[in-house]
Amino acid sequence: MAYIKLYRLKNHLISEVETAAIISQLLEKHGDGFVKVYKPKEIIEDTARYYLAILFDLPKMKIIPVGCFAIDRTKEPALLKSVVVHKDYRGIGIGKKLIEIATRYGLYERNKVKAYVKKNNKIMQKILENLGYIKKEEKEDCYKYIIDKHIIHREIINHLSKIKIPI
């Protein structure tokens, strides 16, 4: 049996410095140039909250860091700062799940979440659009995406109002 668990930078399993070092390595080795690589000290001092996804493979007795994300909820809108998935674990939904969780965390404290996505990062663009993010702005090398919880709620209400319920 294998499962993935999410850990904050400060957690009971790994020290803050070790967690920051693992996140920094993931950003560097698996970010594909799409995300800024932060040093462990920068991660610890950052206002964003960093989360580390760890795979526990019990049959093989392995603990593998498979991804991470950072969400800064100190301002409106919250900023989805980075999402990275280990290259060996892509294509199985980990990235999408990390983005869903990060979005939920952001919308819990803020009305909107924004993300800047490089123009050549088509996979991230598709995931964000499928999750309800809207492309708002184009810059030289990236797009700005926004998700607004009020728009999401309105769309759900509109959808529900069109459903006919038999009496």
N, C-alpha and C positions, 0 to 999 in steps of 0.2 A: 504494500500500500504506500502511495506517495501523496503528499498534500503540500499546498503552498500556504504560508502564513505571512502576514504583513506586520512589520515592526517599525515603530517610530525610531527616530534618531536616538532618543533616550528610551531604553528598554531594559528588561530584566535578563535578557539572554546574552547580549554582547555589549561591551562598553561603548560609550558615546564616540570615543576616538576610533575604535576599531570599526564601528558601524560607518562613521564618516569616511574612513579609508576605503572600505568596501564599496560604498556609493561612488567615491571619487574614481576608483578603478573601473566600475561599471560604466560611468560616464565616458571615461577615456577609451576603454577597449571596445565598447559596444554602442557608443553614441553616433557612430558613422558621420561625424562632423555636423550633425543636426543640432546638437546641444552644446552649450558652453561647458567646459571641463573645469570643475572647481576643486581646489585643494581641500583636504580634510578640515583645516582650520577655517577656511571660508565657509564650508558647509555648516560647521558648528556655530559660527557667528552670524549666519544668514537669518533674516526674518522669516524666510519660507520654512515650512515644515517638510522635512525629508522623511520618506518612508522606503523601507527596503523589503522586497518580496523574497522570501527564502523557501526553497523547495526542500522538503524533508522526504528523502527516498529511503524508507525504512528497510525494504529488502536488501538494498545495496549498502545500507548504513552510510549514506552520504547526506551532507547538508550543503546545498548549492544556492548561492545568491543568483536569482534569475531575472531580477528587474528592480527598478526603483522609480520613484516620482517625487517631485517637489511641487507644493502648492503654497503660494503666498496669499494669506487671507487678511493681511494687515490693511489693505486698501480696497476701495470699491472701484472697479470690479476686482475680484480675486484673480490671481495670475497663475495659470498652469505653467510652471516654469520649465519643467523637464519631465520626460518620460523615456525610459530606456529599458529595453529587454535584451537579455543575453542572447547572442546570435544563435546559439544552439537550441534555444527555446522559443524561437519566433514561429508564427504561423499557427499557434494552438490556442490563441485567445488571451494570452497573458497581458499583452499591451492594451487590448480593448478593456479588459477588466480593471487594469490599473487606472486607465483614463476615466472609466465609469466611477470608480471609487474617489479619485481625485476631484472629479466634477461634483460628486455628492458632498464631499468635504467642503468644497468651495461654496456651493449653493446653500449649505447649512448656515454659514455665517454671513454671506453676501447675497445680493440679488442677481449678480452676474459673475460669470467666469470668462476670462479671455485667455487666448493662446496664440502665440505667434508661431507660424509653421513655415519652414523654408519651402520655396516653390517646387523644388524637386522631391519633396517628401510626400509623394502621392498617397502612401499608405496611411500616414497620420491624417491627411486631409480627408480621406474617405471615412476613417473611423470617427473623426469629429463630426462630419456631416451626418453620418448614420446615427449619432447620439443626439442630434438636434442642434449642434452648433451652426451658426450662420456666418458665412464669409462676409466680413464687413468692409475690409480695407485692403488695398494692395500696396505694398511698399516695394522697394527696389529688388530685394531678394526673398521676401516672405509675404504671407497673407496673415491678416489678423482675423481670428475667429472669436465669436462671442456666443454664449448661451445665456438666456435670460429666464429666470424661473417664472416670471409673470407670464411670458409668452408661452412657455411650456404648459402652465396651468390653463391658459385660455384655449390652447389647442386641444388639450384633453377634454375640457368642458364642451367645446364645439363638437368634437368627435362623439362624445357620449350623448349629446343632444340629438344627433342624427340616427342613433340606434333605436329601432322600433322594438318595443317590448310587447309581446302578445299578452292579452289580458285573459 
